[in-house]
Amino acid sequence: MPANGSLDQVPILVAEDEPEMAREIAAQLTSLGYLARISETGAAGLEAARRERAALLIVDHMLNGIDSLSMIETLRKEGIRSPVLVVSALAPVDERIRG
């Protein structure tokens, strides 16, 4: 929790291309006092991550337009080091290790 006790200034970016899932994740974060921003495509998520400098990124592994691992790699090359939680339905071990 921030030193001032307010969570509403802690932006969390949710990059998820399934609208219902994105809304559910954002609603849960909001109920906990976080400021949740939704991006529905990889390109929109990439731009939002650059612009917002989010405290955390929650990204779907298989986004429309760009996969999340490529998005994260691009952000890291640009010096953006926000922690990332990758949400994936992919089960193979090599996919989990790559993430």
N, CA, C and O atoms as a Tinker XYZ file with bonds, in Angstrom:
   396  protein
     1  N      0.843000   -1.178000    0.000000    73     2
     2  CA     0.000000    0.000000    0.000000    64     1     3
     3  C      0.886000    1.239000    0.000000    63     2     4     5
     4  O      1.892000    1.275000    0.709000    81     3
     5  N      0.533000    2.248000   -0.777000    73     3     6
     6  CA     1.309000    3.476000   -0.798000    64     5     7
     7  C      1.375000    4.124000    0.577000    63     6     8     9
     8  O      0.505000    3.903000    1.420000    81     7
     9  N      2.408000    4.920000    0.796000    73     7    10
    10  CA     2.639000    5.551000    2.089000    64     9    11
    11  C      1.455000    6.404000    2.535000    63    10    12    13
    12  O      1.181000    6.504000    3.731000    81    11
    13  N      0.756000    7.013000    1.591000    73    11    14
    14  CA    -0.372000    7.867000    1.962000    64    13    15
    15  C     -1.639000    7.070000    2.260000    63    14    16    17
    16  O     -2.670000    7.651000    2.599000    81    15
    17  N     -1.569000    5.733000    2.136000    73    15    18
    18  CA    -2.707000    4.878000    2.449000    64    17    19
    19  C     -3.752000    4.802000    1.361000    63    18    20    21
    20  O     -4.756000    4.110000    1.528000    81    19
    21  N     -3.550000    5.492000    0.248000    73    19    22
    22  CA    -4.523000    5.505000   -0.833000    64    21    23
    23  C     -4.047000    4.626000   -1.978000    63    22    24    25
    24  O     -2.931000    4.780000   -2.472000    81    23
    25  N     -4.903000    3.707000   -2.391000    73    23    26
    26  CA    -4.572000    2.821000   -3.500000    64    25    27
    27  C     -5.055000    3.367000   -4.837000    63    26    28    29
    28  O     -4.682000    2.843000   -5.887000    81    27
    29  N     -5.883000    4.417000   -4.814000    73    27    30
    30  CA    -6.492000    4.872000   -6.056000    64    29    31
    31  C     -5.487000    5.501000   -7.017000    63    30    32    33
    32  O     -5.835000    5.774000   -8.165000    81    31
    33  N     -4.286000    5.731000   -6.591000    73    31    34
    34  CA    -3.267000    6.294000   -7.465000    64    33    35
    35  C     -2.308000    5.226000   -7.986000    63    34    36    37
    36  O     -1.350000    5.552000   -8.687000    81    35
    37  N     -2.546000    3.977000   -7.662000    73    35    38
    38  CA    -1.692000    2.882000   -8.109000    64    37    39
    39  C     -2.322000    2.262000   -9.350000    63    38    40    41
    40  O     -3.233000    1.443000   -9.234000    81    39
    41  N     -1.844000    2.645000  -10.549000    73    39    42
    42  CA    -2.460000    2.102000  -11.755000    64    41    43
    43  C     -2.010000    0.671000  -12.043000    63    42    44    45
    44  O     -0.829000    0.340000  -11.939000    81    43
    45  N     -2.970000   -0.156000  -12.402000    73    43    46
    46  CA    -2.693000   -1.517000  -12.831000    64    45    47
    47  C     -3.290000   -1.665000  -14.220000    63    46    48    49
    48  O     -4.476000   -1.407000  -14.426000    81    47
    49  N     -2.467000   -2.078000  -15.165000    73    47    50
    50  CA    -2.913000   -2.249000  -16.544000    64    49    51
    51  C     -3.329000   -3.699000  -16.766000    63    50    52    53
    52  O     -2.562000   -4.623000  -16.493000    81    51
    53  N     -4.536000   -3.889000  -17.259000    73    51    54
    54  CA    -5.057000   -5.212000  -17.602000    64    53    55
    55  C     -5.141000   -5.286000  -19.121000    63    54    56    57
    56  O     -5.984000   -4.626000  -19.728000    81    55
    57  N     -4.277000   -6.084000  -19.737000    73    55    58
    58  CA    -4.291000   -6.280000  -21.187000    64    57    59
    59  C     -4.935000   -7.632000  -21.458000    63    58    60    61
    60  O     -4.306000   -8.682000  -21.323000    81    59
    61  N     -6.189000   -7.580000  -21.841000    73    59    62
    62  CA    -6.993000   -8.804000  -22.018000    64    61    63
    63  C     -7.969000   -8.562000  -23.161000    63    62    64    65
    64  O     -8.704000   -7.575000  -23.158000    81    63
    65  N     -7.975000   -9.476000  -24.151000    73    63    66
    66  CA    -8.835000   -9.279000  -25.319000    64    65    67
    67  C    -10.219000   -9.897000  -25.187000    63    66    68    69
    68  O    -11.025000   -9.777000  -26.109000    81    67
    69  N    -10.517000  -10.545000  -24.087000    73    67    70
    70  CA   -11.866000  -11.035000  -23.830000    64    69    71
    71  C    -12.533000  -10.039000  -22.892000    63    70    72    73
    72  O    -12.204000   -9.989000  -21.707000    81    71
    73  N    -13.477000   -9.237000  -23.414000    73    71    74
    74  CA   -14.062000   -8.148000  -22.627000    64    73    75
    75  C    -14.615000   -8.565000  -21.264000    63    74    76    77
    76  O    -14.410000   -7.861000  -20.275000    81    75
    77  N    -15.312000   -9.696000  -21.202000    73    75    78
    78  CA   -15.898000  -10.131000  -19.931000    64    77    79
    79  C    -14.805000  -10.423000  -18.900000    63    78    80    81
    80  O    -14.924000  -10.036000  -17.738000    81    79
    81  N    -13.756000  -11.098000  -19.324000    73    79    82
    82  CA   -12.645000  -11.406000  -18.426000    64    81    83
    83  C    -11.952000  -10.118000  -17.975000    63    82    84    85
    84  O    -11.624000   -9.966000  -16.798000    81    83
    85  N    -11.732000   -9.205000  -18.900000    73    83    86
    86  CA   -11.091000   -7.931000  -18.573000    64    85    87
    87  C    -11.910000   -7.165000  -17.542000    63    86    88    89
    88  O    -11.359000   -6.633000  -16.578000    81    87
    89  N    -13.226000   -7.108000  -17.745000    73    87    90
    90  CA   -14.094000   -6.391000  -16.800000    64    89    91
    91  C    -14.068000   -7.041000  -15.422000    63    90    92    93
    92  O    -14.060000   -6.344000  -14.408000    81    91
    93  N    -14.055000   -8.364000  -15.378000    73    91    94
    94  CA   -14.038000   -9.075000  -14.087000    64    93    95
    95  C    -12.746000   -8.794000  -13.323000    63    94    96    97
    96  O    -12.775000   -8.508000  -12.126000    81    95
    97  N    -11.625000   -8.875000  -14.013000    73    95    98
    98  CA   -10.340000   -8.592000  -13.371000    64    97    99
    99  C    -10.304000   -7.146000  -12.878000    63    98   100   101
   100  O     -9.906000   -6.879000  -11.745000    81    99
   101  N    -10.722000   -6.218000  -13.738000    73    99   102
   102  CA   -10.724000   -4.799000  -13.368000    64   101   103
   103  C    -11.658000   -4.531000  -12.194000    63   102   104   105
   104  O    -11.325000   -3.744000  -11.307000    81   103
   105  N    -12.815000   -5.172000  -12.177000    73   103   106
   106  CA   -13.771000   -4.984000  -11.079000    64   105   107
   107  C    -13.182000   -5.465000   -9.757000    63   106   108   109
   108  O    -13.344000   -4.809000   -8.728000    81   107
   109  N    -12.500000   -6.608000   -9.782000    73   107   110
   110  CA   -11.881000   -7.115000   -8.558000    64   109   111
   111  C    -10.795000   -6.163000   -8.070000    63   110   112   113
   112  O    -10.711000   -5.878000   -6.876000    81   111
   113  N     -9.971000   -5.673000   -8.979000    73   111   114
   114  CA    -8.912000   -4.735000   -8.597000    64   113   115
   115  C     -9.509000   -3.441000   -8.036000    63   114   116   117
   116  O     -9.028000   -2.912000   -7.034000    81   115
   117  N    -10.549000   -2.944000   -8.683000    73   115   118
   118  CA   -11.209000   -1.723000   -8.238000    64   117   119
   119  C    -11.813000   -1.913000   -6.848000    63   118   120   121
   120  O    -11.742000   -1.017000   -6.008000    81   119
   121  N    -12.406000   -3.083000   -6.610000    73   119   122
   122  CA   -13.000000   -3.349000   -5.287000    64   121   123
   123  C    -11.941000   -3.362000   -4.188000    63   122   124   125
   124  O    -12.251000   -3.148000   -3.016000    81   123
   125  N    -10.697000   -3.613000   -4.572000    73   123   126
   126  CA    -9.589000   -3.603000   -3.612000    64   125   127
   127  C     -8.940000   -2.225000   -3.501000    63   126   128   129
   128  O     -8.003000   -2.035000   -2.725000    81   127
   129  N     -9.437000   -1.274000   -4.274000    73   127   130
   130  CA    -8.953000    0.093000   -4.175000    64   129   131
   131  C     -7.917000    0.504000   -5.199000    63   130   132   133
   132  O     -7.333000    1.583000   -5.090000    81   131
   133  N     -7.679000   -0.336000   -6.191000    73   131   134
   134  CA    -6.699000   -0.011000   -7.225000    64   133   135
   135  C     -7.362000    0.677000   -8.405000    63   134   136   137
   136  O     -8.564000    0.530000   -8.623000    81   135
   137  N     -6.588000    1.415000   -9.153000    73   135   138
   138  CA    -7.039000    2.042000  -10.381000    64   137   139
   139  C     -6.701000    1.084000  -11.519000    63   138   140   141
   140  O     -5.529000    0.922000  -11.861000    81   139
   141  N     -7.707000    0.452000  -12.104000    73   139   142
   142  CA    -7.489000   -0.534000  -13.166000    64   141   143
   143  C     -7.784000    0.085000  -14.520000    63   142   144   145
   144  O     -8.805000    0.745000  -14.708000    81   143
   145  N     -6.876000   -0.137000  -15.458000    73   143   146
   146  CA    -7.038000    0.318000  -16.837000    64   145   147
   147  C     -7.060000   -0.919000  -17.731000    63   146   148   149
   148  O     -6.253000   -1.832000  -17.558000    81   147
   149  N     -7.973000   -0.943000  -18.670000    73   147   150
   150  CA    -8.106000   -2.097000  -19.574000    64   149   151
   151  C     -7.636000   -1.721000  -20.971000    63   150   152   153
   152  O     -7.974000   -0.657000  -21.491000    81   151
   153  N     -6.852000   -2.610000  -21.568000    73   151   154
   154  CA    -6.468000   -2.523000  -22.978000    64   153   155
   155  C     -6.893000   -3.834000  -23.619000    63   154   156   157
   156  O     -6.612000   -4.908000  -23.087000    81   155
   157  N     -7.564000   -3.750000  -24.755000    73   155   158
   158  CA    -8.136000   -4.946000  -25.375000    64   157   159
   159  C     -7.316000   -5.547000  -26.494000    63   158   160   161
   160  O     -7.698000   -6.578000  -27.048000    81   159
   161  N     -6.190000   -4.926000  -26.845000    73   159   162
   162  CA    -5.310000   -5.498000  -27.866000    64   161   163
   163  C     -3.869000   -5.377000  -27.382000    63   162   164   165
   164  O     -3.569000   -4.611000  -26.467000    81   163
   165  N     -2.992000   -6.140000  -28.007000    73   163   166
   166  CA    -1.577000   -6.052000  -27.666000    64   165   167
   167  C     -1.012000   -4.669000  -27.943000    63   166   168   169
   168  O     -0.254000   -4.133000  -27.136000    81   167
   169  N     -1.377000   -4.092000  -29.078000    73   167   170
   170  CA    -0.875000   -2.765000  -29.433000    64   169   171
   171  C     -1.355000   -1.716000  -28.442000    63   170   172   173
   172  O     -0.585000   -0.850000  -28.027000    81   171
   173  N     -2.627000   -1.793000  -28.061000    73   171   174
   174  CA    -3.164000   -0.840000  -27.074000    64   173   175
   175  C     -2.500000   -1.050000  -25.721000    63   174   176   177
   176  O     -2.218000   -0.085000  -25.013000    81   175
   177  N     -2.249000   -2.308000  -25.356000    73   175   178
   178  CA    -1.564000   -2.600000  -24.099000    64   177   179
   179  C     -0.152000   -2.063000  -24.078000    63   178   180   181
   180  O      0.301000   -1.522000  -23.069000    81   179
   181  N      0.541000   -2.209000  -25.184000    73   179   182
   182  CA     1.908000   -1.707000  -25.300000    64   181   183
   183  C      1.931000   -0.190000  -25.140000    63   182   184   185
   184  O      2.747000    0.342000  -24.388000    81   183
   185  N      1.044000    0.504000  -25.840000    73   183   186
   186  CA     0.989000    1.970000  -25.738000    64   185   187
   187  C      0.592000    2.417000  -24.335000    63   186   188   189
   188  O      1.161000    3.372000  -23.804000    81   187
   189  N     -0.379000    1.736000  -23.732000    73   187   190
   190  CA    -0.808000    2.097000  -22.377000    64   189   191
   191  C      0.313000    1.873000  -21.368000    63   190   192   193
   192  O      0.497000    2.680000  -20.457000    81   191
   193  N      1.058000    0.789000  -21.524000    73   191   194
   194  CA     2.170000    0.513000  -20.608000    64   193   195
   195  C      3.246000    1.586000  -20.735000    63   194   196   197
   196  O      3.859000    1.971000  -19.739000    81   195
   197  N      3.476000    2.063000  -21.934000    73   195   198
   198  CA     4.451000    3.143000  -22.141000    64   197   199
   199  C      3.954000    4.449000  -21.508000    63   198   200   201
   200  O      4.721000    5.170000  -20.869000    81   199
   201  N      2.692000    4.736000  -21.689000    73   199   202
   202  CA     2.104000    5.999000  -21.255000    64   201   203
   203  C      1.844000    6.036000  -19.746000    63   202   204   205
   204  O      2.136000    7.043000  -19.101000    81   203
   205  N      1.308000    4.968000  -19.178000    73   203   206
   206  CA     0.836000    4.946000  -17.796000    64   205   207
   207  C      1.917000    4.651000  -16.768000    63   206   208   209
   208  O      1.809000    5.080000  -15.619000    81   207
   209  N      2.951000    3.929000  -17.161000    73   207   210
   210  CA     3.973000    3.486000  -16.204000    64   209   211
   211  C      3.296000    2.803000  -15.009000    63   210   212   213
   212  O      3.484000    3.187000  -13.855000    81   211
   213  N      2.516000    1.793000  -15.327000    73   211   214
   214  CA     1.714000    1.074000  -14.339000    64   213   215
   215  C      2.574000    0.404000  -13.278000    63   214   216   217
   216  O      3.717000    0.022000  -13.528000    81   215
   217  N      2.000000    0.270000  -12.093000    73   215   218
   218  CA     2.663000   -0.417000  -10.992000    64   217   219
   219  C      2.706000   -1.920000  -11.246000    63   218   220   221
   220  O      3.571000   -2.620000  -10.720000    81   219
   221  N      1.768000   -2.411000  -12.054000    73   219   222
   222  CA     1.680000   -3.835000  -12.371000    64   221   223
   223  C      0.977000   -3.986000  -13.716000    63   222   224   225
   224  O      0.057000   -3.234000  -14.039000    81   223
   225  N      1.420000   -4.958000  -14.486000    73   223   226
   226  CA     0.751000   -5.323000  -15.736000    64   225   227
   227  C      0.187000   -6.723000  -15.574000    63   226   228   229
   228  O      0.903000   -7.638000  -15.168000    81   227
   229  N     -1.081000   -6.897000  -15.885000    73   227   230
   230  CA    -1.705000   -8.219000  -15.918000    64   229   231
   231  C     -2.082000   -8.434000  -17.371000    63   230   232   233
   232  O     -2.952000   -7.743000  -17.903000    81   231
   233  N     -1.424000   -9.396000  -18.017000    73   231   234
   234  CA    -1.616000   -9.549000  -19.455000    64   233   235
   235  C     -1.982000  -10.983000  -19.836000    63   234   236   237
   236  O     -1.455000  -11.951000  -19.287000    81   235
   237  N     -2.888000  -11.080000  -20.781000    73   235   238
   238  CA    -3.252000  -12.358000  -21.378000    64   237   239
   239  C     -2.111000  -12.761000  -22.302000    63   238   240   241
   240  O     -1.596000  -11.927000  -23.047000    81   239
   241  N     -1.715000  -14.005000  -22.265000    73   239   242
   242  CA    -0.605000  -14.469000  -23.097000    64   241   243
   243  C     -0.914000  -14.344000  -24.585000    63   242   244   245
   244  O     -0.035000  -13.997000  -25.374000    81   243
   245  N     -2.141000  -14.620000  -24.970000    73   243   246
   246  CA    -2.523000  -14.622000  -26.391000    64   245   247
   247  C     -3.413000  -13.419000  -26.693000    63   246   248   249
   248  O     -4.636000  -13.547000  -26.743000    81   247
   249  N     -2.807000  -12.263000  -26.893000    73   247   250
   250  CA    -3.545000  -11.044000  -27.212000    64   249   251
   251  C     -3.708000  -10.890000  -28.714000    63   250   252   253
   252  O     -2.910000  -11.417000  -29.490000    81   251
   253  N     -4.738000  -10.173000  -29.120000    73   251   254
   254  CA    -4.909000   -9.850000  -30.544000    64   253   255
   255  C     -3.810000   -8.886000  -30.971000    63   254   256   257
   256  O     -3.561000   -7.882000  -30.302000    81   255
   257  N     -3.166000   -9.189000  -32.071000    73   255   258
   258  CA    -2.193000   -8.267000  -32.645000    64   257   259
   259  C     -0.753000   -8.533000  -32.259000    63   258   260   261
   260  O      0.145000   -8.363000  -33.084000    81   259
   261  N     -0.512000   -8.945000  -31.029000    73   259   262
   262  CA     0.861000   -9.200000  -30.560000    64   261   263
   263  C      0.757000  -10.104000  -29.338000    63   262   264   265
   264  O     -0.141000   -9.931000  -28.514000    81   263
   265  N      1.661000  -11.061000  -29.214000    73   263   266
   266  CA     1.583000  -11.888000  -28.020000    64   265   267
   267  C      2.226000  -11.133000  -26.855000    63   266   268   269
   268  O      3.104000  -10.293000  -27.053000    81   267
   269  N      1.782000  -11.441000  -25.662000    73   267   270
   270  CA     2.214000  -10.687000  -24.484000    64   269   271
   271  C      3.715000  -10.800000  -24.228000    63   270   272   273
   272  O      4.320000   -9.854000  -23.723000    81   271
   273  N      4.315000  -11.916000  -24.558000    73   271   274
   274  CA     5.751000  -12.060000  -24.300000    64   273   275
   275  C      6.557000  -11.120000  -25.193000    63   274   276   277
   276  O      7.575000  -10.575000  -24.764000    81   275
   277  N      6.106000  -10.929000  -26.430000    73   275   278
   278  CA     6.753000   -9.949000  -27.304000    64   277   279
   279  C      6.551000   -8.544000  -26.766000    63   278   280   281
   280  O      7.460000   -7.715000  -26.816000    81   279
   281  N      5.352000   -8.278000  -26.249000    73   279   282
   282  CA     5.054000   -6.976000  -25.668000    64   281   283
   283  C      5.972000   -6.706000  -24.468000    63   282   284   285
   284  O      6.531000   -5.616000  -24.344000    81   283
   285  N      6.120000   -7.684000  -23.605000    73   283   286
   286  CA     6.974000   -7.531000  -22.421000    64   285   287
   287  C      8.425000   -7.328000  -22.837000    63   286   288   289
   288  O      9.122000   -6.481000  -22.278000    81   287
   289  N      8.881000   -8.104000  -23.816000    73   287   290
   290  CA    10.250000   -7.963000  -24.307000    64   289   291
   291  C     10.509000   -6.552000  -24.831000    63   290   292   293
   292  O     11.558000   -5.967000  -24.561000    81   291
   293  N      9.551000   -6.009000  -25.578000    73   291   294
   294  CA     9.674000   -4.643000  -26.100000    64   293   295
   295  C      9.752000   -3.636000  -24.955000    63   294   296   297
   296  O     10.597000   -2.741000  -24.968000    81   295
   297  N      8.873000   -3.783000  -23.969000    73   295   298
   298  CA     8.877000   -2.862000  -22.829000    64   297   299
   299  C     10.197000   -2.929000  -22.064000    63   298   300   301
   300  O     10.729000   -1.898000  -21.653000    81   299
   301  N     10.722000   -4.126000  -21.875000    73   299   302
   302  CA    11.991000   -4.273000  -21.157000    64   301   303
   303  C     13.127000   -3.596000  -21.919000    63   302   304   305
   304  O     13.986000   -2.955000  -21.314000    81   303
   305  N     13.133000   -3.739000  -23.247000    73   303   306
   306  CA    14.154000   -3.078000  -24.063000    64   305   307
   307  C     14.055000   -1.561000  -23.966000    63   306   308   309
   308  O     15.052000   -0.858000  -24.130000    81   307
   309  N     12.853000   -1.059000  -23.701000    73   307   310
   310  CA    12.629000    0.378000  -23.568000    64   309   311
   311  C     12.850000    0.868000  -22.135000    63   310   312   313
   312  O     12.658000    2.048000  -21.841000    81   311
   313  N     13.252000   -0.040000  -21.250000    73   311   314
   314  CA    13.544000    0.351000  -19.871000    64   313   315
   315  C     12.353000    0.338000  -18.933000    63   314   316   317
   316  O     12.473000    0.771000  -17.787000    81   315
   317  N     11.216000   -0.143000  -19.384000    73   315   318
   318  CA    10.027000   -0.219000  -18.530000    64   317   319
   319  C     10.087000   -1.534000  -17.767000    63   318   320   321
   320  O     10.048000   -2.609000  -18.364000    81   319
   321  N     10.182000   -1.445000  -16.455000    73   319   322
   322  CA    10.417000   -2.621000  -15.605000    64   321   323
   323  C      9.249000   -2.966000  -14.692000    63   322   324   325
   324  O      9.440000   -3.641000  -13.681000    81   323
   325  N      8.051000   -2.518000  -15.027000    73   323   326
   326  CA     6.879000   -2.850000  -14.210000    64   325   327
   327  C      6.762000   -4.366000  -14.082000    63   326   328   329
   328  O      6.994000   -5.083000  -15.055000    81   327
   329  N      6.403000   -4.869000  -12.890000    73   327   330
   330  CA     6.172000   -6.309000  -12.749000    64   329   331
   331  C      5.020000   -6.751000  -13.644000    63   330   332   333
   332  O      4.094000   -5.986000  -13.912000    81   331
   333  N      5.095000   -8.006000  -14.103000    73   331   334
   334  CA     4.088000   -8.520000  -15.035000    64   333   335
   335  C      3.581000   -9.870000  -14.548000    63   334   336   337
   336  O      4.358000  -10.747000  -14.168000    81   335
   337  N      2.254000  -10.017000  -14.570000    73   335   338
   338  CA     1.610000  -11.294000  -14.318000    64   337   339
   339  C      0.994000  -11.727000  -15.636000    63   338   340   341
   340  O      0.105000  -11.056000  -16.159000    81   339
   341  N      1.466000  -12.856000  -16.180000    73   339   342
   342  CA     0.949000  -13.358000  -17.459000    64   341   343
   343  C     -0.124000  -14.398000  -17.164000    63   342   344   345
   344  O      0.120000  -15.384000  -16.469000    81   343
   345  N     -1.310000  -14.160000  -17.701000    73   343   346
   346  CA    -2.427000  -15.082000  -17.553000    64   345   347
   347  C     -2.491000  -15.920000  -18.819000    63   346   348   349
   348  O     -2.536000  -15.384000  -19.926000    81   347
   349  N     -2.497000  -17.247000  -18.649000    73   347   350
   350  CA    -2.458000  -18.104000  -19.828000    64   349   351
   351  C     -3.222000  -19.394000  -19.605000    63   350   352   353
   352  O     -3.210000  -19.967000  -18.515000    81   351
   353  N     -3.883000  -19.835000  -20.654000    73   351   354
   354  CA    -4.532000  -21.142000  -20.643000    64   353   355
   355  C     -3.599000  -22.200000  -21.219000    63   354   356   357
   356  O     -3.946000  -23.381000  -21.259000    81   355
   357  N     -2.407000  -21.777000  -21.667000    73   355   358
   358  CA    -1.450000  -22.717000  -22.241000    64   357   359
   359  C     -0.781000  -23.509000  -21.128000    63   358   360   361
   360  O     -0.305000  -22.935000  -20.149000    81   359
   361  N     -0.747000  -24.810000  -21.277000    73   359   362
   362  CA    -0.205000  -25.659000  -20.227000    64   361   363
   363  C      1.206000  -26.191000  -20.479000    63   362   364   365
   364  O      1.876000  -26.563000  -19.515000    81   363
   365  N      1.695000  -26.246000  -21.722000    73   363   366
   366  CA     3.018000  -26.841000  -21.934000    64   365   367
   367  C      4.102000  -26.147000  -21.106000    63   366   368   369
   368  O      4.109000  -24.924000  -20.967000    81   367
   369  N      5.004000  -26.942000  -20.567000    73   367   370
   370  CA     6.070000  -26.431000  -19.711000    64   369   371
   371  C      6.924000  -25.395000  -20.433000    63   370   372   373
   372  O      7.289000  -24.380000  -19.840000    81   371
   373  N      7.250000  -25.635000  -21.710000    73   371   374
   374  CA     8.098000  -24.689000  -22.433000    64   373   375
   375  C      7.443000  -23.312000  -22.551000    63   374   376   377
   376  O      8.137000  -22.295000  -22.536000    81   375
   377  N      6.125000  -23.270000  -22.667000    73   375   378
   378  CA     5.404000  -21.988000  -22.712000    64   377   379
   379  C      5.483000  -21.282000  -21.360000    63   378   380   381
   380  O      5.661000  -20.065000  -21.305000    81   379
   381  N      5.351000  -22.040000  -20.272000    73   379   382
   382  CA     5.432000  -21.435000  -18.944000    64   381   383
   383  C      6.825000  -20.917000  -18.670000    63   382   384   385
   384  O      6.979000  -19.854000  -18.070000    81   383
   385  N      7.848000  -21.646000  -19.096000    73   383   386
   386  CA     9.237000  -21.215000  -18.891000    64   385   387
   387  C      9.498000  -19.962000  -19.710000    63   386   388   389
   388  O     10.102000  -19.015000  -19.206000    81   387
   389  N      9.061000  -19.936000  -20.945000    73   387   390
   390  CA     9.255000  -18.747000  -21.787000    64   389   391
   391  C      8.616000  -17.517000  -21.132000    63   390   392   393
   392  O      9.185000  -16.426000  -21.169000    81   391
   393  N      7.440000  -17.696000  -20.535000    73   391   394
   394  CA     6.755000  -16.590000  -19.861000    64   393   395
   395  C      7.545000  -16.105000  -18.674000    63   394   396
   396  O      7.120000  -15.177000  -17.987000    81   395
